[in-house]
Amino acid sequence: MSDPVLRLSGVEKFYKRGTPGEIHVLKGAALEVSRGEVVALVAPSGAGKSTLLHIAGLLDVPDAGTVAIGGEEMQGKPDRRRTAVRRAELGFVYQFHHLLPEFTALENIVLPQLANGVARGAAEERARALLDTVGIAHREDHRPAALSGGEQQRVAFCRAMANEPRLLLADEPTGNLDPETSARVFGALMTLVRETGLSAVIATHNLELAAQMDRTLKLDAGHLTPA
């Protein structure tokens, strides 16, 4: 049996550790995500879901416990290796799109591929295919300011998928959209995920969206449990 795409074991995280105001954000969090599995992460505001995603995405380190990506334990690895794994294996989507305003939709998806050594022609071909999958190929030459909020977020999804990651980590990816647009944009995200076969952990407050994923976990009081 192949290794999980993501494995968290006994993850602990403190803020202001050792002080009277210490906050114990994560308490022995454990999670395994298999290839092609989409996991919903449901948590109240301030419960630590962003912290969990940052640790899973190698943007932060736990105070205890381990993180493995594709079977490779990341504890103690040098920053260069962590950066290489993050760039090659992981894709990130946030509540706000964070697109580069001076570049078109197509260019925003091409740039991370160029940084990863992909030839421009191949990068543009993949970018157009991704935009087509989410239904906005006709908007490839528009800059973010000329796109609607839903279109901007779909471009952000495509950018996260540009380098063919194994795992997508999404933090409230439709939380800044109205309910109708949210449902439509989330459908586009799920189409991308299912068609590419990658794994995903998607944090959301929306239980209807969570129900469309393979399973749901709840983060509350530092503990990660089935919902």
N, C-alpha and C positions, 0 to 999 in steps of 0.2 A: 504494500500500500504506500502511495507516495506521501511525502510530507505535506502537512497543511501549508497553504499559502501564507497564512499568518498564525502564529501561536504566541499568546501571552500567558505567562505562568506566574502566579503569585505577585502580581504587580502592585507595588505600594508607591504612593506619592504624597508627600507632605509639602506644605507651604509654611514658611517661618518655623522650620523644624527646630525643636528644642526651646521654643519661646512660650510664654504664657498664652499667646494668641495662636498657637499652632493649629493648623487646619489639616486634617487627615483626609485627603481628597479621594484616594483610591485605597481599598483595603483588600489586598489579596486577589485582585481582579484576574480572572482566567478566561481565555477565549481561544477557540480554534476555528479558523475559517478554511473550508475546503475549496478546491479548484471549482470555479463556476458557481459558488454559493453566494447569495446575496442576503446579508444580515442587517436587520433594522435595529438601531440603537435608540431606545426611547428613554428620555431623562428629563426631569424638571430643570428649569433654568438654574444654573449654578451648581449642578450636581457633579460636574467634572467630565462631561462627555467630550468637550474640546481637549481637555488634558489627556484623556484616554486616546483620542485620535492622534494627537501630537506625539504621544509615546509610540503608538502603533506605526506612525509614519516616520519615525526616527528624527523628529524635530525636537524632541525632548527625551530625557533619560529618566527611568524610574529610580526611586530611592532604594527599592528592593525588587526582586523578581527578574524575569527574563523576557526578552522579545526575540522571536525568530522569524525571519522572512524566508520562505521557501526552504526551510530546514536549517538555515544558517543562523546561528546564535549571534546576536549583535552586541551583546555586552562586552565592553572592553575593546571593541574594534576601534581603530583610529578614525578620526573624522573623515579622512579621505575615502576610506572604505564605506562608511555610513553614507556619505554623499553619493558615492557611485551606486550603491544599492537603491537609495532613494530615487535617483534619477532614472535608473533602468527598470525598477520593479514597481514603483508606486506612482499613482496619480492622485491629485488632490482637487477637490471642489469645495468652495466655501459659499456662505450665504450671499456674499457680494462677489461679483464676477472677477474683479481685479484685472480686467483686460487692459492692454496697453493702448491708451487713447489715440496715439498718433499712427497706429497701424490698422489695416483693414481686418475684417473677420478672418479672411484667409491667412493673412500674414501672422496674426496672433497664434494660429495653429501651426504654421510653418516654422516659426522662430525656435520653439523648443526642439524641433527635429534637427534643425541646422546645428544647434548647440550640441546635439548628440551625434553629430557626424554624418547625418543623412544628406544626400545630394538634393539640391533645390528641386529638381524636377520630380523626384520621388516624393519629396516632402509635400509639394503642391498637390500631387495626385492623391496622396493619402488625405490631406486636408479637405479636398473637394469631396472625396468619398464619405468622410465623416459628416461634413455639412449636409450632404445629400441624405444620409441616414436620419438626421434629425429634422429634415424638412426645410432647410433654409439655404440650400445651395445657391439660390438666386440672390442672396444677400452677401455673397463672398467679398464684394468690392466695397462694402459699406464699413465705415469706422464705427466704433461702439456708440458714439453719440447719436448716430443715425438709426440705431437699432432699438427696438422695444426692450423692456426689461426681460421678457421671456426669451427673446432672441439673443440678448447678451449672455444669458445664463446657458443657453444651448451652445453658444460658441465656447464658453468656459468648459462645458462638458467635453467638447471635441478637443480642446487644448489639453485637457487632463488625459485624454486617450491617445494623444498624438504619438507618443513613443511606445505604444503597445505595452502598458504596464501589466503586471500580474494582478495587482490589487488596486482598487479605487477606494479612497477614503473621502467621504462627503459629509460636511458639517452643515446641516440645515440647508441643503442646496436649493430648496424652493421657499425658504422661510420669508423671503423678502417680496414674494409675489402674491397677488390676489388668488383666491381659491380656484377660480376657473383656469387661470394661467398656470397656477401651480400644478394642477392635475395634468394639463397638457404637456408642460415641460417635464414633469416627472415621467410621463409616458415615454417621452423622447429619451430620457436618461436610461430607462429600463430597456428600451429597444437597443441602445448602444451596448449596454452591459450584456444582454442576452445574446446579441449577434456576435460579439467578440469573445464571449465565453470567459470573461475575466471574473474575478471575485470582487465583492464590494462590502464595505461596512458603511451604512448610511444613517446618520443621526437625523431624527425628525421628531417633531411634536405631533405630527399628523398620523393618527392611528389608522385612518383609511389607507394612507400610503404605506404604512408599515405592514398592513395586512397583505399587500401585494408582493412582499418579499418572502424569502424561504423560511425565515424564522425571525422572531423578535426577542431581543434582550432588553432588560431594564437595568438602568444604573441609578441606584438610589442609596444615599447614605454610605457611599463608597463601595457598595457591593454590586456585582454584576450577576444578574439572575435571569432565568427564562421568564418572559412576560406572559 
